[in-house]
Amino acid sequence: MFGLRRRAQAIRVPEKATTSLSLRWRVMLLAMSMVAMVVVLMAVAVYAVVSAA
């Protein structure tokens, strides 16, 4: 996860020409996708534990 954040910062630096709004949207979408992946993984883990019990 930390590698993804470092990569995002590396991509962010050269693109100073883009508007800050699109940059903000990109960062927010990246964060939301990471949160969604964690939620899905937790749901699968809970389902596996409940079904095994």
Distance bins in CASP14 RR format, pairs under 12 A and 6 or more apart:
PFRMAT RR
TARGET T0000
AUTHOR 0000-0000-0000
RMODE 2
METHOD distances of the structure
MODEL  1
1 7 0 0 0 0 0 1 0 0 0 0 0
1 8 0 0 0 0 0 1 0 0 0 0 0
1 30 0 0 0 0 0 1 0 0 0 0 0
1 31 0 0 0 0 0 1 0 0 0 0 0
1 33 0 0 0 0 0 1 0 0 0 0 0
1 34 1 0 0 1 0 0 0 0 0 0 0
1 35 0 0 0 0 0 1 0 0 0 0 0
1 37 0 0 0 0 1 0 0 0 0 0 0
1 38 0 0 0 0 1 0 0 0 0 0 0
2 8 0 0 0 0 0 1 0 0 0 0 0
2 9 0 0 0 0 0 1 0 0 0 0 0
2 34 0 0 0 0 0 1 0 0 0 0 0
3 9 0 0 0 0 1 0 0 0 0 0 0
3 10 0 0 0 0 1 0 0 0 0 0 0
3 11 0 0 0 0 0 1 0 0 0 0 0
3 30 0 0 0 0 0 1 0 0 0 0 0
3 34 0 0 0 0 0 1 0 0 0 0 0
4 10 0 0 0 0 0 1 0 0 0 0 0
4 11 0 0 0 0 0 1 0 0 0 0 0
4 27 0 0 0 0 0 1 0 0 0 0 0
4 30 1 0 0 1 0 0 0 0 0 0 0
4 31 0 0 0 0 0 1 0 0 0 0 0
4 33 0 0 0 0 1 0 0 0 0 0 0
4 34 1 0 0 1 0 0 0 0 0 0 0
4 37 0 0 0 0 0 1 0 0 0 0 0
5 11 0 0 0 0 0 1 0 0 0 0 0
5 12 0 0 0 0 0 1 0 0 0 0 0
5 27 0 0 0 0 1 0 0 0 0 0 0
5 30 0 0 0 0 1 0 0 0 0 0 0
5 31 0 0 0 0 1 0 0 0 0 0 0
5 34 0 0 0 0 1 0 0 0 0 0 0
6 12 0 0 0 0 0 1 0 0 0 0 0
6 13 0 0 0 0 0 1 0 0 0 0 0
7 13 0 0 0 0 0 1 0 0 0 0 0
7 30 0 0 0 0 1 0 0 0 0 0 0
8 15 0 0 0 0 0 1 0 0 0 0 0
8 23 0 0 0 0 0 1 0 0 0 0 0
8 26 0 0 0 0 1 0 0 0 0 0 0
8 27 1 0 0 1 0 0 0 0 0 0 0
8 28 0 0 0 0 0 1 0 0 0 0 0
8 29 0 0 0 0 0 1 0 0 0 0 0
8 30 1 0 0 1 0 0 0 0 0 0 0
8 31 0 0 0 0 1 0 0 0 0 0 0
8 33 0 0 0 0 0 1 0 0 0 0 0
8 34 0 0 0 0 0 1 0 0 0 0 0
9 15 0 0 0 0 0 1 0 0 0 0 0
9 23 0 0 0 0 0 1 0 0 0 0 0
9 26 0 0 0 0 0 1 0 0 0 0 0
9 27 0 0 0 0 1 0 0 0 0 0 0
9 30 0 0 0 0 0 1 0 0 0 0 0
11 18 0 0 0 0 0 1 0 0 0 0 0
11 23 0 0 0 0 0 1 0 0 0 0 0
11 26 0 0 0 0 1 0 0 0 0 0 0
11 27 0 0 0 0 0 1 0 0 0 0 0
11 30 0 0 0 0 0 1 0 0 0 0 0
12 18 0 0 0 0 1 0 0 0 0 0 0
12 20 0 0 0 0 0 1 0 0 0 0 0
12 22 0 0 0 0 0 1 0 0 0 0 0
12 23 1 0 0 1 0 0 0 0 0 0 0
12 24 0 0 0 0 0 1 0 0 0 0 0
12 26 0 0 0 0 1 0 0 0 0 0 0
12 27 1 0 0 1 0 0 0 0 0 0 0
12 30 0 0 0 0 0 1 0 0 0 0 0
13 23 0 0 0 0 0 1 0 0 0 0 0
14 23 0 0 0 0 0 1 0 0 0 0 0
15 22 0 0 0 0 1 0 0 0 0 0 0
15 23 1 0 0 1 0 0 0 0 0 0 0
15 26 0 0 0 0 1 0 0 0 0 0 0
15 27 0 0 0 0 0 1 0 0 0 0 0
16 23 0 0 0 0 1 0 0 0 0 0 0
17 23 0 0 0 0 0 1 0 0 0 0 0
18 24 0 0 0 0 0 1 0 0 0 0 0
18 25 0 0 0 0 0 1 0 0 0 0 0
18 26 0 0 0 0 1 0 0 0 0 0 0
18 27 0 0 0 0 0 1 0 0 0 0 0
19 25 0 0 0 0 1 0 0 0 0 0 0
19 26 0 0 0 0 0 1 0 0 0 0 0
20 26 0 0 0 0 0 1 0 0 0 0 0
20 27 0 0 0 0 0 1 0 0 0 0 0
21 27 0 0 0 0 0 1 0 0 0 0 0
21 28 0 0 0 0 0 1 0 0 0 0 0
22 28 0 0 0 0 0 1 0 0 0 0 0
22 29 0 0 0 0 0 1 0 0 0 0 0
23 29 0 0 0 0 0 1 0 0 0 0 0
23 30 0 0 0 0 0 1 0 0 0 0 0
24 30 0 0 0 0 0 1 0 0 0 0 0
24 31 0 0 0 0 0 1 0 0 0 0 0
25 31 0 0 0 0 0 1 0 0 0 0 0
25 32 0 0 0 0 0 1 0 0 0 0 0
26 32 0 0 0 0 0 1 0 0 0 0 0
26 33 0 0 0 0 0 1 0 0 0 0 0
27 33 0 0 0 0 0 1 0 0 0 0 0
27 34 0 0 0 0 0 1 0 0 0 0 0
28 34 0 0 0 0 0 1 0 0 0 0 0
28 35 0 0 0 0 0 1 0 0 0 0 0
29 35 0 0 0 0 0 1 0 0 0 0 0
29 36 0 0 0 0 0 1 0 0 0 0 0
30 36 0 0 0 0 0 1 0 0 0 0 0
30 37 0 0 0 0 0 1 0 0 0 0 0
31 37 0 0 0 0 0 1 0 0 0 0 0
31 38 0 0 0 0 0 1 0 0 0 0 0
32 38 0 0 0 0 0 1 0 0 0 0 0
32 39 0 0 0 0 0 1 0 0 0 0 0
33 39 0 0 0 0 0 1 0 0 0 0 0
33 40 0 0 0 0 0 1 0 0 0 0 0
34 40 0 0 0 0 0 1 0 0 0 0 0
34 41 0 0 0 0 0 1 0 0 0 0 0
35 41 0 0 0 0 0 1 0 0 0 0 0
35 42 0 0 0 0 0 1 0 0 0 0 0
36 42 0 0 0 0 0 1 0 0 0 0 0
36 43 0 0 0 0 0 1 0 0 0 0 0
37 43 0 0 0 0 0 1 0 0 0 0 0
37 44 0 0 0 0 0 1 0 0 0 0 0
38 44 0 0 0 0 0 1 0 0 0 0 0
38 45 0 0 0 0 0 1 0 0 0 0 0
39 45 0 0 0 0 0 1 0 0 0 0 0
39 46 0 0 0 0 0 1 0 0 0 0 0
40 46 0 0 0 0 0 1 0 0 0 0 0
40 47 0 0 0 0 0 1 0 0 0 0 0
41 47 0 0 0 0 0 1 0 0 0 0 0
41 48 0 0 0 0 0 1 0 0 0 0 0
42 48 0 0 0 0 0 1 0 0 0 0 0
42 49 0 0 0 0 0 1 0 0 0 0 0
43 49 0 0 0 0 0 1 0 0 0 0 0
43 50 0 0 0 0 0 1 0 0 0 0 0
44 50 0 0 0 0 0 1 0 0 0 0 0
44 51 0 0 0 0 0 1 0 0 0 0 0
45 51 0 0 0 0 0 1 0 0 0 0 0
45 52 0 0 0 0 0 1 0 0 0 0 0
46 52 0 0 0 0 0 1 0 0 0 0 0
46 53 0 0 0 0 0 1 0 0 0 0 0
47 53 0 0 0 0 0 1 0 0 0 0 0
END
